[in-house]
Amino acid sequence: MYVILVYDFGEKRVGKMLKLCRRYLNWIQNSVFEGEISEVRLKEMLMLAEKFMDKESDSIIMFKSYYQHEMDKMIIGKERSQLDNFL
Amino acid sequence: MYVILVYDFGEKRVGKMLKLCRRYLNWIQNSVFEGEISEVRLKEMLMLAEKFMDKESDSIIMFKSYYQHEMDKMIIGKERSQLDNFL
């Protein structure tokens, strides 16, 4: 499964979320990650995130697709990611 | 065409980018927008953004898909958008 994940976490928890996401997905810009991940691994990641997130103020938005090639990625301006895994 | 757009702009230009995106797409979280848009309208928007963006430091990442229903959206935590246009 291909996932685009965007989070918005409070200052105190944002570093923890960044670290967690890095273990499961590829960083592309600020609080934006993407990558191939299994349902099981995704559930595991979200379970860990829910342990420290403040649901009253933090948020995670995910876009899931079964076929990565359906999403055409385009970058304008500065390239933030150091990973060379672009489409 | 369905688009997810994420930008990362310097402080001086970020407000301008927010305003521009609001005219073309639906805001969902911080600097994340999505929506149905034609190729022509998207080009128009990007042309306007390129007029004021600093390509050395700002960035725009877009994910384009021809079928919105292929992307399954999931939100955890606080709902930021005031628009009721979720899947």
Backbone of each chain as nested JSON, in Angstrom:
{
  "chains": [
    {"id": "A", "residues": [
      {"number": 1, "name": "MET", "atoms": {"N": [0.837, -1.183, 0.0], "CA": [0.0, 0.0, 0.0], "C": [0.883, 1.249, 0.0]}},
      {"number": 2, "name": "TYR", "atoms": {"N": [0.471, 2.261, -0.754], "CA": [1.234, 3.498, -0.836], "C": [0.534, 4.564, 0.013]}},
      {"number": 3, "name": "VAL", "atoms": {"N": [1.279, 5.251, 0.851], "CA": [0.699, 6.201, 1.786], "C": [1.389, 7.565, 1.706]}},
      {"number": 4, "name": "ILE", "atoms": {"N": [0.593, 8.608, 1.741], "CA": [1.114, 9.969, 1.943], "C": [0.601, 10.377, 3.323]}},
      {"number": 5, "name": "LEU", "atoms": {"N": [1.498, 10.755, 4.186], "CA": [1.103, 11.101, 5.557], "C": [1.566, 12.518, 5.892]}},
      {"number": 6, "name": "VAL", "atoms": {"N": [0.639, 13.305, 6.407], "CA": [0.94, 14.681, 6.808], "C": [0.518, 14.84, 8.26]}},
      {"number": 7, "name": "TYR", "atoms": {"N": [1.397, 15.346, 9.099], "CA": [0.976, 15.533, 10.483], "C": [1.145, 16.981, 10.921]}},
      {"number": 8, "name": "ASP", "atoms": {"N": [0.404, 17.331, 11.936], "CA": [0.481, 18.657, 12.533], "C": [0.425, 18.434, 14.035]}},
      {"number": 9, "name": "PHE", "atoms": {"N": [1.58, 18.451, 14.664], "CA": [1.676, 18.138, 16.086], "C": [2.183, 19.348, 16.862]}},
      {"number": 10, "name": "GLY", "atoms": {"N": [1.808, 19.428, 18.111], "CA": [2.302, 20.488, 18.983], "C": [3.815, 20.376, 19.158]}},
      {"number": 11, "name": "GLU", "atoms": {"N": [4.422, 21.504, 19.453], "CA": [5.877, 21.626, 19.549], "C": [6.527, 20.548, 20.415]}},
      {"number": 12, "name": "LYS", "atoms": {"N": [5.873, 20.2, 21.508], "CA": [6.445, 19.245, 22.452], "C": [6.462, 17.814, 21.917]}},
      {"number": 13, "name": "ARG", "atoms": {"N": [5.573, 17.532, 20.973], "CA": [5.455, 16.157, 20.483], "C": [5.95, 15.979, 19.048]}},
      {"number": 14, "name": "VAL", "atoms": {"N": [6.244, 17.092, 18.396], "CA": [6.555, 17.029, 16.966], "C": [7.845, 16.239, 16.661]}},
      {"number": 15, "name": "GLY", "atoms": {"N": [8.822, 16.353, 17.535], "CA": [10.09, 15.646, 17.323], "C": [9.909, 14.138, 17.418]}},
      {"number": 16, "name": "LYS", "atoms": {"N": [9.067, 13.743, 18.342], "CA": [8.776, 12.327, 18.553], "C": [8.057, 11.745, 17.332]}},
      {"number": 17, "name": "MET", "atoms": {"N": [7.144, 12.538, 16.789], "CA": [6.384, 12.09, 15.627], "C": [7.295, 11.964, 14.398]}},
      {"number": 18, "name": "LEU", "atoms": {"N": [8.188, 12.925, 14.258], "CA": [9.151, 12.905, 13.15], "C": [9.989, 11.624, 13.207]}},
      {"number": 19, "name": "LYS", "atoms": {"N": [10.502, 11.317, 14.375], "CA": [11.318, 10.121, 14.572], "C": [10.539, 8.858, 14.248]}},
      {"number": 20, "name": "LEU", "atoms": {"N": [9.301, 8.819, 14.718], "CA": [8.448, 7.648, 14.484], "C": [8.204, 7.454, 12.982]}},
      {"number": 21, "name": "CYS", "atoms": {"N": [7.834, 8.528, 12.315], "CA": [7.535, 8.436, 10.876], "C": [8.757, 7.988, 10.073]}},
      {"number": 22, "name": "ARG", "atoms": {"N": [9.919, 8.476, 10.481], "CA": [11.151, 8.107, 9.774], "C": [11.411, 6.605, 9.807]}},
      {"number": 23, "name": "ARG", "atoms": {"N": [10.92, 5.96, 10.842], "CA": [11.13, 4.513, 10.968], "C": [10.251, 3.711, 10.01]}},
      {"number": 24, "name": "TYR", "atoms": {"N": [9.178, 4.348, 9.526], "CA": [8.213, 3.61, 8.713], "C": [8.067, 4.117, 7.278]}},
      {"number": 25, "name": "LEU", "atoms": {"N": [8.352, 5.416, 7.089], "CA": [8.095, 6.016, 5.773], "C": [9.273, 6.881, 5.323]}},
      {"number": 26, "name": "ASN", "atoms": {"N": [9.162, 7.439, 4.14], "CA": [10.214, 8.323, 3.631], "C": [9.804, 9.786, 3.774]}},
      {"number": 27, "name": "TRP", "atoms": {"N": [10.696, 10.553, 4.311], "CA": [10.427, 11.971, 4.529], "C": [10.508, 12.714, 3.201]}},
      {"number": 28, "name": "ILE", "atoms": {"N": [9.552, 13.592, 2.92], "CA": [9.699, 14.376, 1.694], "C": [9.711, 15.88, 1.903]}},
      {"number": 29, "name": "GLN", "atoms": {"N": [9.048, 16.361, 2.944], "CA": [9.05, 17.804, 3.187], "C": [8.472, 18.063, 4.566]}},
      {"number": 30, "name": "ASN", "atoms": {"N": [9.128, 18.898, 5.34], "CA": [8.624, 19.221, 6.688], "C": [7.916, 18.056, 7.352]}},
      {"number": 31, "name": "SER", "atoms": {"N": [6.63, 18.152, 7.494], "CA": [5.869, 17.114, 8.192], "C": [5.124, 16.221, 7.203]}},
      {"number": 32, "name": "VAL", "atoms": {"N": [5.734, 15.983, 6.06], "CA": [5.117, 15.167, 5.015], "C": [5.987, 13.944, 4.717]}},
      {"number": 33, "name": "PHE", "atoms": {"N": [5.365, 12.79, 4.772], "CA": [6.05, 11.53, 4.499], "C": [5.28, 10.753, 3.444]}},
      {"number": 34, "name": "GLU", "atoms": {"N": [5.976, 9.836, 2.811], "CA": [5.289, 8.953, 1.876], "C": [6.016, 7.618, 1.867]}},
      {"number": 35, "name": "GLY", "atoms": {"N": [5.377, 6.628, 1.283], "CA": [6.066, 5.352, 1.13], "C": [5.157, 4.164, 1.012]}},
      {"number": 36, "name": "GLU", "atoms": {"N": [5.777, 3.069, 0.651], "CA": [5.093, 1.778, 0.604], "C": [5.114, 1.201, 2.01]}},
      {"number": 37, "name": "ILE", "atoms": {"N": [3.985, 0.751, 2.471], "CA": [3.897, 0.19, 3.819], "C": [2.74, -0.806, 3.866]}},
      {"number": 38, "name": "SER", "atoms": {"N": [2.893, -1.836, 4.655], "CA": [1.804, -2.818, 4.765], "C": [0.752, -2.293, 5.74]}},
      {"number": 39, "name": "GLU", "atoms": {"N": [-0.452, -2.813, 5.668], "CA": [-1.534, -2.424, 6.584], "C": [-1.101, -2.655, 8.035]}},
      {"number": 40, "name": "VAL", "atoms": {"N": [-0.428, -3.78, 8.25], "CA": [-0.003, -4.154, 9.605], "C": [1.015, -3.15, 10.16]}},
      {"number": 41, "name": "ARG", "atoms": {"N": [2.007, -2.808, 9.346], "CA": [3.028, -1.852, 9.771], "C": [2.411, -0.463, 9.99]}},
      {"number": 42, "name": "LEU", "atoms": {"N": [1.474, -0.104, 9.137], "CA": [0.81, 1.198, 9.271], "C": [0.026, 1.255, 10.58]}},
      {"number": 43, "name": "LYS", "atoms": {"N": [-0.695, 0.197, 10.872], "CA": [-1.472, 0.131, 12.12], "C": [-0.546, 0.239, 13.322]}},
      {"number": 44, "name": "GLU", "atoms": {"N": [0.577, -0.438, 13.241], "CA": [1.572, -0.417, 14.319], "C": [2.068, 1.023, 14.538]}},
      {"number": 45, "name": "MET", "atoms": {"N": [2.406, 1.695, 13.441], "CA": [2.894, 3.055, 13.524], "C": [1.841, 3.986, 14.156]}},
      {"number": 46, "name": "LEU", "atoms": {"N": [0.601, 3.851, 13.708], "CA": [-0.464, 4.716, 14.218], "C": [-0.744, 4.442, 15.696]}},
      {"number": 47, "name": "MET", "atoms": {"N": [-0.627, 3.193, 16.08], "CA": [-0.83, 2.822, 17.49], "C": [0.215, 3.515, 18.359]}},
      {"number": 48, "name": "LEU", "atoms": {"N": [1.454, 3.522, 17.867], "CA": [2.548, 4.167, 18.602], "C": [2.333, 5.686, 18.655]}},
      {"number": 49, "name": "ALA", "atoms": {"N": [1.868, 6.238, 17.544], "CA": [1.621, 7.692, 17.489], "C": [0.507, 8.083, 18.458]}},
      {"number": 50, "name": "GLU", "atoms": {"N": [-0.504, 7.252, 18.515], "CA": [-1.657, 7.569, 19.38], "C": [-1.29, 7.535, 20.863]}},
      {"number": 51, "name": "LYS", "atoms": {"N": [-0.198, 6.887, 21.161], "CA": [0.246, 6.83, 22.565], "C": [0.704, 8.189, 23.078]}},
      {"number": 52, "name": "PHE", "atoms": {"N": [1.282, 8.984, 22.191], "CA": [1.788, 10.283, 22.664], "C": [1.108, 11.485, 22.041]}},
      {"number": 53, "name": "MET", "atoms": {"N": [0.259, 11.281, 21.043], "CA": [-0.389, 12.433, 20.43], "C": [-1.495, 12.99, 21.32]}},
      {"number": 54, "name": "ASP", "atoms": {"N": [-1.738, 14.296, 21.189], "CA": [-2.834, 14.927, 21.906], "C": [-3.96, 15.114, 20.897]}},
      {"number": 55, "name": "LYS", "atoms": {"N": [-4.967, 14.278, 21.005], "CA": [-6.017, 14.279, 19.976], "C": [-6.857, 15.551, 19.953]}},
      {"number": 56, "name": "GLU", "atoms": {"N": [-6.721, 16.365, 20.974], "CA": [-7.458, 17.628, 21.004], "C": [-6.758, 18.683, 20.15]}},
      {"number": 57, "name": "SER", "atoms": {"N": [-5.462, 18.501, 19.938], "CA": [-4.747, 19.551, 19.199], "C": [-3.898, 19.022, 18.043]}},
      {"number": 58, "name": "ASP", "atoms": {"N": [-3.45, 17.782, 18.111], "CA": [-2.612, 17.231, 17.037], "C": [-3.473, 16.573, 15.964]}},
      {"number": 59, "name": "SER", "atoms": {"N": [-2.915, 16.467, 14.774], "CA": [-3.656, 15.744, 13.737], "C": [-2.732, 15.04, 12.743]}},
      {"number": 60, "name": "ILE", "atoms": {"N": [-3.255, 13.94, 12.236], "CA": [-2.564, 13.151, 11.208], "C": [-3.556, 12.988, 10.062]}},
      {"number": 61, "name": "ILE", "atoms": {"N": [-3.11, 13.288, 8.865], "CA": [-3.95, 13.03, 7.692], "C": [-3.202, 12.065, 6.792]}},
      {"number": 62, "name": "MET", "atoms": {"N": [-3.899, 11.049, 6.376], "CA": [-3.279, 10.054, 5.5], "C": [-4.079, 9.864, 4.234]}},
      {"number": 63, "name": "PHE", "atoms": {"N": [-3.358, 9.687, 3.146], "CA": [-3.979, 9.352, 1.865], "C": [-3.42, 7.99, 1.494]}},
      {"number": 64, "name": "LYS", "atoms": {"N": [-4.29, 7.028, 1.324], "CA": [-3.832, 5.682, 1.026], "C": [-4.27, 5.268, -0.381]}},
      {"number": 65, "name": "SER", "atoms": {"N": [-3.384, 4.575, -1.03], "CA": [-3.718, 4.1, -2.369], "C": [-3.077, 2.734, -2.558]}},
      {"number": 66, "name": "TYR", "atoms": {"N": [-3.709, 1.895, -3.308], "CA": [-3.116, 0.578, -3.503], "C": [-2.093, 0.553, -4.624]}},
      {"number": 67, "name": "TYR", "atoms": {"N": [-2.099, 1.601, -5.425], "CA": [-1.162, 1.642, -6.537], "C": [-0.451, 2.968, -6.577]}},
      {"number": 68, "name": "GLN", "atoms": {"N": [0.826, 2.954, -6.242], "CA": [1.581, 4.198, -6.201], "C": [1.607, 4.895, -7.554]}},
      {"number": 69, "name": "HIS", "atoms": {"N": [1.669, 4.118, -8.623], "CA": [1.833, 4.729, -9.941], "C": [0.641, 5.58, -10.364]}},
      {"number": 70, "name": "GLU", "atoms": {"N": [-0.454, 5.454, -9.612], "CA": [-1.614, 6.29, -9.925], "C": [-1.369, 7.748, -9.534]}},
      {"number": 71, "name": "MET", "atoms": {"N": [-0.466, 7.944, -8.582], "CA": [-0.187, 9.291, -8.125], "C": [1.074, 9.794, -8.819]}},
      {"number": 72, "name": "ASP", "atoms": {"N": [0.91, 10.89, -9.48], "CA": [1.997, 11.492, -10.228], "C": [2.576, 12.597, -9.343]}},
      {"number": 73, "name": "LYS", "atoms": {"N": [3.825, 12.463, -8.958], "CA": [4.413, 13.455, -8.056], "C": [5.2, 14.514, -8.817]}},
      {"number": 74, "name": "MET", "atoms": {"N": [5.081, 15.754, -8.359], "CA": [5.728, 16.877, -9.021], "C": [6.305, 17.788, -7.935]}},
      {"number": 75, "name": "ILE", "atoms": {"N": [7.531, 18.203, -8.109], "CA": [8.149, 19.087, -7.117], "C": [8.614, 20.367, -7.781]}},
      {"number": 76, "name": "ILE", "atoms": {"N": [8.251, 21.488, -7.186], "CA": [8.672, 22.784, -7.701], "C": [9.472, 23.465, -6.602]}},
      {"number": 77, "name": "GLY", "atoms": {"N": [10.607, 24.019, -6.959], "CA": [11.428, 24.712, -5.971], "C": [12.427, 23.786, -5.32]}},
      {"number": 78, "name": "LYS", "atoms": {"N": [12.74, 24.1, -4.099], "CA": [13.799, 23.389, -3.377], "C": [13.393, 21.952, -3.063]}},
      {"number": 79, "name": "GLU", "atoms": {"N": [14.304, 21.068, -3.331], "CA": [14.121, 19.648, -3.029], "C": [14.54, 19.399, -1.583]}},
      {"number": 80, "name": "ARG", "atoms": {"N": [13.593, 19.002, -0.726], "CA": [13.922, 18.842, 0.677], "C": [14.458, 17.463, 1.048]}},
      {"number": 81, "name": "SER", "atoms": {"N": [13.947, 16.466, 0.378], "CA": [14.303, 15.11, 0.767], "C": [15.709, 14.758, 0.319]}},
      {"number": 82, "name": "GLN", "atoms": {"N": [16.39, 14.0, 1.156], "CA": [17.717, 13.542, 0.765], "C": [17.639, 12.146, 0.174]}},
      {"number": 83, "name": "LEU", "atoms": {"N": [16.453, 11.595, 0.183], "CA": [16.286, 10.249, -0.352], "C": [16.02, 10.336, -1.84]}},
      {"number": 84, "name": "ASP", "atoms": {"N": [16.608, 9.475, -2.552], "CA": [16.477, 9.519, -3.999], "C": [15.445, 8.485, -4.446]}},
      {"number": 85, "name": "ASN", "atoms": {"N": [14.252, 8.687, -3.976], "CA": [13.234, 7.67, -4.251], "C": [12.022, 8.24, -4.954]}},
      {"number": 86, "name": "PHE", "atoms": {"N": [12.269, 9.284, -5.736], "CA": [11.136, 9.916, -6.406], "C": [10.7, 9.152, -7.637]}},
      {"number": 87, "name": "LEU", "atoms": {"N": [9.485, 9.35, -7.976], "CA": [8.904, 8.648, -9.134], "C": [9.562, 9.123, -10.426]}}
    ]},
    {"id": "B", "residues": [
      {"number": 1, "name": "MET", "atoms": {"N": [-9.096, 16.354, -12.506], "CA": [-7.916, 15.814, -11.863], "C": [-7.955, 16.11, -10.373]}},
      {"number": 2, "name": "TYR", "atoms": {"N": [-7.509, 15.142, -9.584], "CA": [-7.488, 15.319, -8.143], "C": [-6.05, 15.596, -7.7]}},
      {"number": 3, "name": "VAL", "atoms": {"N": [-5.877, 16.62, -6.872], "CA": [-4.536, 17.043, -6.473], "C": [-4.406, 17.163, -4.948]}},
      {"number": 4, "name": "ILE", "atoms": {"N": [-3.283, 16.684, -4.429], "CA": [-2.904, 16.97, -3.041], "C": [-1.682, 17.867, -3.164]}},
      {"number": 5, "name": "LEU", "atoms": {"N": [-1.732, 19.031, -2.55], "CA": [-0.623, 19.98, -2.66], "C": [-0.103, 20.356, -1.27]}},
      {"number": 6, "name": "VAL", "atoms": {"N": [1.197, 20.259, -1.104], "CA": [1.844, 20.615, 0.165], "C": [2.913, 21.64, -0.14]}},
      {"number": 7, "name": "TYR", "atoms": {"N": [2.918, 22.748, 0.566], "CA": [3.976, 23.719, 0.307], "C": [4.764, 24.025, 1.567]}},
      {"number": 8, "name": "ASP", "atoms": {"N": [5.958, 24.512, 1.353], "CA": [6.824, 24.926, 2.446], "C": [7.485, 26.219, 1.984]}},
      {"number": 9, "name": "PHE", "atoms": {"N": [6.938, 27.327, 2.443], "CA": [7.396, 28.64, 1.987], "C": [7.992, 29.429, 3.147]}},
      {"number": 10, "name": "GLY", "atoms": {"N": [8.891, 30.321, 2.834], "CA": [9.459, 31.209, 3.849], "C": [8.373, 32.104, 4.429]}},
      {"number": 11, "name": "GLU", "atoms": {"N": [8.618, 32.546, 5.647], "CA": [7.654, 33.33, 6.417], "C": [7.067, 34.51, 5.65]}},
      {"number": 12, "name": "LYS", "atoms": {"N": [7.908, 35.173, 4.867], "CA": [7.466, 36.379, 4.157], "C": [6.502, 36.072, 3.015]}},
      {"number": 13, "name": "ARG", "atoms": {"N": [6.558, 34.856, 2.51], "CA": [5.742, 34.508, 1.337], "C": [4.617, 33.53, 1.647]}},
      {"number": 14, "name": "VAL", "atoms": {"N": [4.626, 32.978, 2.859], "CA": [3.692, 31.904, 3.174], "C": [2.216, 32.353, 3.157]}},
      {"number": 15, "name": "GLY", "atoms": {"N": [1.979, 33.584, 3.581], "CA": [0.609, 34.092, 3.606], "C": [0.044, 34.246, 2.203]}},
      {"number": 16, "name": "LYS", "atoms": {"N": [0.897, 34.679, 1.307], "CA": [0.519, 34.874, -0.091], "C": [0.183, 33.513, -0.731]}},
      {"number": 17, "name": "MET", "atoms": {"N": [0.983, 32.518, -0.393], "CA": [0.764, 31.179, -0.945], "C": [-0.545, 30.58, -0.421]}},
      {"number": 18, "name": "LEU", "atoms": {"N": [-0.802, 30.791, 0.856], "CA": [-2.044, 30.312, 1.471], "C": [-3.261, 30.901, 0.749]}},
      {"number": 19, "name": "LYS", "atoms": {"N": [-3.208, 32.208, 0.534], "CA": [-4.306, 32.904, -0.145], "C": [-4.51, 32.363, -1.558]}},
      {"number": 20, "name": "LEU", "atoms": {"N": [-3.396, 32.166, -2.249], "CA": [-3.456, 31.668, -3.629], "C": [-4.081, 30.268, -3.667]}},
      {"number": 21, "name": "CYS", "atoms": {"N": [-3.604, 29.402, -2.812], "CA": [-4.112, 28.022, -2.8], "C": [-5.607, 27.974, -2.475]}},
      {"number": 22, "name": "ARG", "atoms": {"N": [-6.033, 28.831, -1.559], "CA": [-7.442, 28.877, -1.178], "C": [-8.36, 29.179, -2.359]}},
      {"number": 23, "name": "ARG", "atoms": {"N": [-7.81, 29.905, -3.327], "CA": [-8.626, 30.268, -4.501], "C": [-8.824, 29.088, -5.445]}},
      {"number": 24, "name": "TYR", "atoms": {"N": [-7.96, 28.087, -5.329], "CA": [-7.997, 26.986, -6.29], "C": [-8.317, 25.622, -5.686]}},
      {"number": 25, "name": "LEU", "atoms": {"N": [-7.993, 25.455, -4.396], "CA": [-8.137, 24.125, -3.784], "C": [-8.789, 24.226, -2.405]}},
      {"number": 26, "name": "ASN", "atoms": {"N": [-9.004, 23.09, -1.786], "CA": [-9.586, 23.079, -0.444], "C": [-8.502, 22.842, 0.6]}},
      {"number": 27, "name": "TRP", "atoms": {"N": [-8.511, 23.664, 1.611], "CA": [-7.516, 23.581, 2.674], "C": [-7.836, 22.406, 3.587]}},
      {"number": 28, "name": "ILE", "atoms": {"N": [-6.856, 21.594, 3.916], "CA": [-7.154, 20.532, 4.875], "C": [-6.318, 20.565, 6.145]}},
      {"number": 29, "name": "GLN", "atoms": {"N": [-5.117, 21.086, 6.084], "CA": [-4.293, 21.15, 7.297], "C": [-3.091, 22.043, 7.006]}},
      {"number": 30, "name": "ASN", "atoms": {"N": [-2.786, 22.952, 7.911], "CA": [-1.622, 23.837, 7.732], "C": [-1.353, 24.183, 6.274]}},
      {"number": 31, "name": "SER", "atoms": {"N": [-0.297, 23.648, 5.734], "CA": [0.068, 23.982, 4.363], "C": [-0.285, 22.846, 3.405]}},
      {"number": 32, "name": "VAL", "atoms": {"N": [-1.395, 22.186, 3.673], "CA": [-1.839, 21.068, 2.843], "C": [-3.208, 21.36, 2.248]}},
      {"number": 33, "name": "PHE", "atoms": {"N": [-3.291, 21.214, 0.941], "CA": [-4.546, 21.458, 0.226], "C": [-4.869, 20.247, -0.64]}},
      {"number": 34, "name": "GLU", "atoms": {"N": [-6.12, 20.138, -1.002], "CA": [-6.5, 19.084, -1.939], "C": [-7.68, 19.57, -2.751]}},
      {"number": 35, "name": "GLY", "atoms": {"N": [-7.979, 18.871, -3.815], "CA": [-9.174, 19.202, -4.56], "C": [-9.153, 18.774, -5.999]}},
      {"number": 36, "name": "GLU", "atoms": {"N": [-10.314, 18.882, -6.601], "CA": [-10.462, 18.642, -8.024], "C": [-10.088, 19.928, -8.75]}},
      {"number": 37, "name": "ILE", "atoms": {"N": [-9.276, 19.814, -9.764], "CA": [-8.85, 21.002, -10.497], "C": [-8.474, 20.575, -11.923]}},
      {"number": 38, "name": "SER", "atoms": {"N": [-8.714, 21.447, -12.869], "CA": [-8.346, 21.116, -14.252], "C": [-6.859, 21.392, -14.458]}},
      {"number": 39, "name": "GLU", "atoms": {"N": [-6.284, 20.79, -15.464], "CA": [-4.864, 21.021, -15.796], "C": [-4.613, 22.509, -16.025]}},
      {"number": 40, "name": "VAL", "atoms": {"N": [-5.549, 23.142, -16.709], "CA": [-5.406, 24.565, -17.054], "C": [-5.385, 25.438, -15.796]}},
      {"number": 41, "name": "ARG", "atoms": {"N": [-6.326, 25.164, -14.9], "CA": [-6.405, 25.938, -13.652], "C": [-5.165, 25.687, -12.785]}},
      {"number": 42, "name": "LEU", "atoms": {"N": [-4.711, 24.448, -12.779], "CA": [-3.526, 24.107, -11.981], "C": [-2.296, 24.842, -12.515]}},
      {"number": 43, "name": "LYS", "atoms": {"N": [-2.151, 24.849, -13.815], "CA": [-1.022, 25.566, -14.437], "C": [-1.067, 27.044, -14.094]}},
      {"number": 44, "name": "GLU", "atoms": {"N": [-2.259, 27.597, -14.14], "CA": [-2.48, 29.007, -13.829], "C": [-2.026, 29.294, -12.392]}},
      {"number": 45, "name": "MET", "atoms": {"N": [-2.445, 28.434, -11.479], "CA": [-2.094, 28.601, -10.074], "C": [-0.58, 28.527, -9.872]}},
      {"number": 46, "name": "LEU", "atoms": {"N": [0.038, 27.559, -10.519], "CA": [1.487, 27.387, -10.349], "C": [2.265, 28.549, -10.955]}},
      {"number": 47, "name": "MET", "atoms": {"N": [1.743, 29.084, -12.047], "CA": [2.374, 30.234, -12.69], "C": [2.355, 31.435, -11.737]}},
      {"number": 48, "name": "LEU", "atoms": {"N": [1.222, 31.617, -11.067], "CA": [1.098, 32.716, -10.11], "C": [2.024, 32.496, -8.908]}},
      {"number": 49, "name": "ALA", "atoms": {"N": [2.112, 31.238, -8.453], "CA": [2.985, 30.919, -7.307], "C": [4.449, 31.173, -7.66]}},
      {"number": 50, "name": "GLU", "atoms": {"N": [4.807, 30.811, -8.874], "CA": [6.21, 30.964, -9.288], "C": [6.645, 32.423, -9.38]}},
      {"number": 51, "name": "LYS", "atoms": {"N": [5.649, 33.309, -9.489], "CA": [5.959, 34.734, -9.551], "C": [6.546, 35.255, -8.244]}},
      {"number": 52, "name": "PHE", "atoms": {"N": [6.085, 34.686, -7.117], "CA": [6.575, 35.215, -5.839], "C": [7.381, 34.206, -5.018]}},
      {"number": 53, "name": "MET", "atoms": {"N": [7.418, 32.944, -5.445], "CA": [8.173, 31.98, -4.647], "C": [9.671, 32.155, -4.833]}},
      {"number": 54, "name": "ASP", "atoms": {"N": [10.424, 31.781, -3.801], "CA": [11.877, 31.8, -3.885], "C": [12.31, 30.354, -4.1]}},
      {"number": 55, "name": "LYS", "atoms": {"N": [12.691, 30.035, -5.316], "CA": [12.973, 28.634, -5.65], "C": [14.199, 28.06, -4.947]}},
      {"number": 56, "name": "GLU", "atoms": {"N": [14.985, 28.951, -4.334], "CA": [16.155, 28.485, -3.588], "C": [15.758, 27.962, -2.208]}},
      {"number": 57, "name": "SER", "atoms": {"N": [14.611, 28.425, -1.718], "CA": [14.255, 28.024, -0.355], "C": [12.824, 27.498, -0.217]}},
      {"number": 58, "name": "ASP", "atoms": {"N": [11.922, 27.903, -1.089], "CA": [10.533, 27.444, -0.992], "C": [10.33, 26.166, -1.797]}},
      {"number": 59, "name": "SER", "atoms": {"N": [9.318, 25.422, -1.42], "CA": [9.012, 24.246, -2.236], "C": [7.524, 23.913, -2.255]}},
      {"number": 60, "name": "ILE", "atoms": {"N": [7.121, 23.327, -3.36], "CA": [5.733, 22.866, -3.551], "C": [5.835, 21.409, -3.973]}},
      {"number": 61, "name": "ILE", "atoms": {"N": [5.094, 20.546, -3.305], "CA": [5.033, 19.156, -3.738], "C": [3.582, 18.845, -4.067]}},
      {"number": 62, "name": "MET", "atoms": {"N": [3.389, 18.247, -5.21], "CA": [2.038, 17.895, -5.624], "C": [1.93, 16.425, -5.965]}},
      {"number": 63, "name": "PHE", "atoms": {"N": [0.796, 15.852, -5.601], "CA": [0.48, 14.479, -5.981], "C": [-0.778, 14.574, -6.83]}},
      {"number": 64, "name": "LYS", "atoms": {"N": [-0.692, 14.106, -8.045], "CA": [-1.838, 14.219, -8.94], "C": [-2.384, 12.838, -9.274]}},
      {"number": 65, "name": "SER", "atoms": {"N": [-3.68, 12.766, -9.35], "CA": [-4.313, 11.5, -9.69], "C": [-5.544, 11.809, -10.538]}},
      {"number": 66, "name": "TYR", "atoms": {"N": [-5.835, 10.93, -11.457], "CA": [-7.002, 11.201, -12.287], "C": [-8.287, 10.751, -11.646]}},
      {"number": 67, "name": "TYR", "atoms": {"N": [-8.162, 9.944, -10.597], "CA": [-9.36, 9.456, -9.928], "C": [-9.246, 9.628, -8.43]}},
      {"number": 68, "name": "GLN", "atoms": {"N": [-10.025, 10.523, -7.897], "CA": [-9.951, 10.809, -6.471], "C": [-10.263, 9.577, -5.622]}},
      {"number": 69, "name": "HIS", "atoms": {"N": [-11.201, 8.757, -6.089], "CA": [-11.651, 7.622, -5.278], "C": [-10.55, 6.597, -5.039]}},
      {"number": 70, "name": "GLU", "atoms": {"N": [-9.46, 6.726, -5.796], "CA": [-8.344, 5.798, -5.576], "C": [-7.627, 6.101, -4.272]}},
      {"number": 71, "name": "MET", "atoms": {"N": [-7.735, 7.341, -3.825], "CA": [-7.071, 7.73, -2.591], "C": [-8.083, 7.683, -1.451]}},
      {"number": 72, "name": "ASP", "atoms": {"N": [-7.734, 6.929, -0.457], "CA": [-8.592, 6.747, 0.691], "C": [-8.063, 7.668, 1.782]}},
      {"number": 73, "name": "LYS", "atoms": {"N": [-8.852, 8.638, 2.195], "CA": [-8.362, 9.598, 3.183], "C": [-8.759, 9.217, 4.607]}},
      {"number": 74, "name": "MET", "atoms": {"N": [-7.86, 9.428, 5.522], "CA": [-8.094, 9.051, 6.912], "C": [-7.55, 10.169, 7.786]}},
      {"number": 75, "name": "ILE", "atoms": {"N": [-8.323, 10.575, 8.763], "CA": [-7.875, 11.649, 9.652], "C": [-7.892, 11.158, 11.097]}},
      {"number": 76, "name": "ILE", "atoms": {"N": [-6.811, 11.392, 11.801], "CA": [-6.719, 11.014, 13.211], "C": [-6.445, 12.287, 13.993]}},
      {"number": 77, "name": "GLY", "atoms": {"N": [-7.193, 12.477, 15.072], "CA": [-6.981, 13.656, 15.902], "C": [-7.861, 14.801, 15.474]}},
      {"number": 78, "name": "LYS", "atoms": {"N": [-7.359, 15.99, 15.678], "CA": [-8.147, 17.194, 15.446], "C": [-8.422, 17.411, 13.956]}},
      {"number": 79, "name": "GLU", "atoms": {"N": [-9.655, 17.727, 13.675], "CA": [-10.064, 18.032, 12.304], "C": [-9.81, 19.512, 12.056]}},
      {"number": 80, "name": "ARG", "atoms": {"N": [-8.902, 19.825, 11.118], "CA": [-8.568, 21.225, 10.888], "C": [-9.467, 21.938, 9.88]}},
      {"number": 81, "name": "SER", "atoms": {"N": [-9.91, 21.188, 8.907], "CA": [-10.66, 21.816, 7.83], "C": [-12.074, 22.166, 8.269]}},
      {"number": 82, "name": "GLN", "atoms": {"N": [-12.536, 23.303, 7.804], "CA": [-13.921, 23.663, 8.091], "C": [-14.825, 23.261, 6.935]}},
      {"number": 83, "name": "LEU", "atoms": {"N": [-14.21, 22.737, 5.92], "CA": [-14.993, 22.331, 4.752], "C": [-15.449, 20.899, 4.955]}},
      {"number": 84, "name": "ASP", "atoms": {"N": [-16.641, 20.639, 4.569], "CA": [-17.201, 19.316, 4.793], "C": [-17.18, 18.531, 3.49]}},
      {"number": 85, "name": "ASN", "atoms": {"N": [-15.953, 18.358, 3.004], "CA": [-15.859, 17.73, 1.679], "C": [-15.03, 16.454, 1.736]}},
      {"number": 86, "name": "PHE", "atoms": {"N": [-15.062, 15.798, 2.881], "CA": [-14.248, 14.599, 2.996], "C": [-14.9, 13.413, 2.323]}},
      {"number": 87, "name": "LEU", "atoms": {"N": [-14.063, 12.486, 1.971], "CA": [-14.536, 11.269, 1.292], "C": [-15.38, 10.442, 2.243]}}
    ]}
  ]
}
